[in-house]
């Protein structure tokens, strides 16, 4: 059973690699030969934080590219994701390795944000049907990493964390995309130039 370990960032992946013998550094990942922790061997790769992000308004409708009060609120019927433009090379490496593996070990940070980073990559790579395990450790010390790999947890135990993170991500998108446009356009009507980026304030004169 071949395994892909997905870390959140390169230094995390490097720490995992140091827990295994005879690891080989390759482009965008580490190759792990068969050993006691991974009997069939595998690979360790990484994200650079969010490799996958929510689509921009103009990705849904061309008319949403223009900032216009008549277009608000911007509410897609279904929220979709895309690979971040500057991270496509690493995503393609991760995707290829993930498709070749039987199991993905989610080794990102142990919080909702980390869970979302990994799950969205798995989703965008088309690998949600494959087995998922979770590495749940509080330290990058070698002994702690080895202990974690000996006690991998079922991926389904952490699906609710992803759902919570996704709900927050979408709500932030809705508020951010609509509020920034609304207040910027209203301020421009009052002769104030520039894009609004702060907390909503009174627009009364």
N, C-alpha and C positions, 0 to 999 in steps of 0.2 A: 504494500500500500504506500504509494508515493505521497509525500507531504510537502505543502508549501506553507511556510511561516511568514505571515504578513506583519511587519513592524510598522509603526507610525512614522518613523524617521530613520535616517541612516545610522546615527549613533546607537540607537536602540537595536537595530539589526546587527551592528558590529558587536554589541555586547552579547547578544544571543549566540552569534557565531563563535565567540570565544569559549562558549560552554561545550563545544563539540570538537572532536579530534579531526585533524587533517582536512580542515575546511579550505576550500579554494575560492578566492575572490574572482568573480566574473563581472561582466558588464551588468550593472543594475541589480546584482544579487550575489549571494554566497552559495556555493554548492556544498552540501553536506553528504559525505559518503555514508553508507550503511554503518550504523553503530548501535549501541545498546539503547539509546534514547529514541533513535529513528531507525529501526531495523531495516527498512527498505531505502533509507537515505531520503534526501529531499533538497529543498532550496529555501533560503531565507532571503526575502526581499523587503522592500520598504516603500512607503508613500513619502511624499513631502508635505505632510499635513493633508489638506483636502485635495485629492486628485480629481474629485468629482464635485460639481457644484450645481445649484439650481440654475436653470436657464434664465436668461435675461428677458425682459418684456418683449423686445423685438424678435426674439427667437420664436415666440408664439404667433405674433401678428406684426406685420411690417408697420402698420399704423401706430403701434405702441412705441415705436422708436422716437416719435415726435412727442415732446412734452407739451401736452394740451389738456386744459381742464375738462374738455368734452370727452376725453378718453378715460377719465377717472370714474370709479376706481378700477384698477387693473386687477382682474380676478380670473386667472385661467381656470377652465373647467377641470383640468387635471394638471398637477404640478410635475414637471419633468426635469431631468438632470442631463448634464453634459460634462465631458472631460475638460478640465481647465486647459486653456489654450497653451500655456507655457509648461504644461506637465504631461503632454501627450506621449513623449518618448518613454518616460518611466511607466506611465499607465500601460502602454503596449507591452512592455517587458513583463509587468505584473500579470496582465491578462493572459499572455502566452503561457507563463509558468503555471497560472491557476488552472487553465484548461487542461494542462498536461498532468496535473496532480489529482489524486483521488480525494484528498482531504486538505482543507485549508485550516490552518491554526491561526486564529485571530490573536495577534500578539501586540496590539496597540495599547495605549494608555487605558487604565481601568476606570473609565468614566463614560458618561453618555456621549460626549463629543468624540472620544476615541472610537467607541462602538459604531457611531454613525460614519466616521471616516472609512472604517473597514467594510461595513455592510454596503455602503453605496458603491465602493469599488467592486465588491462581489456581484452586486446587482448589475452594474454597468458592464461588467465582464461577461455576463450571462451565465454565471456559475452558482445561482441560488439553489439549484437542485443537488449540488454536491454536499458531501458531509462537511460540517463545520465544528471545530473544537475551539475552546477558549483557553488561552494561557492567562492565568490570573495571579499575578505576583506584584509585590510592593517594592521590590528592589531589583537592581540589575547586577547584583553580586552573583558570581558563577554558581555557588551552591544553591542560591534561591532559584535561579533559572533552571538548573537541573531538577530541582524538586518540583518546580512548576510543570515541566515537561513530563514528569512521572505521574502527575495528577491533573491532566487536562480535563476541563469541564465540558459538558455538552453545550454546543452553540445555542440550542433553543432556550437555554436558561437565561439568555441575555437579550432575547428578541425585544422584550418590553423596553429595555434601555434604548435600543435603536428607535423604537416607535416614539418614545418620549423626546428624543433628540430631534427626530424628523419633524414632529409637530411643532417644536420650538423654532426650528430652522424655517419652516414654512410661514409661521406667524410673524417671525422677524422680517422675512422677505416681503410679506403683504404690507406690514406697517412701514418698513423702510422705503419700498418702491413707491407707495402711494403718498406717504407723508412728505417725503423729500420733494416730490414733484408738486404736490399741492401747495406747500408753503413757499417753495421757490417761485412758483407762478404767481401766487398772491402777493409776494413781496415785490416781484417785478412790476406788478400793476401799480404798486406804490412808489416805483422808481428806484427800488433797491436791486442792484445787480449781483450776480454770483449765485451759486447753488446753495440751498439751505441744507445744513448737515447737523444741526443741533436739536435740542429739545424744543417741542412746540411752545411758542410764546404768543402772547396776545398780539394781534395784528391791528387792534383798534388804534386810531390816531387821536 
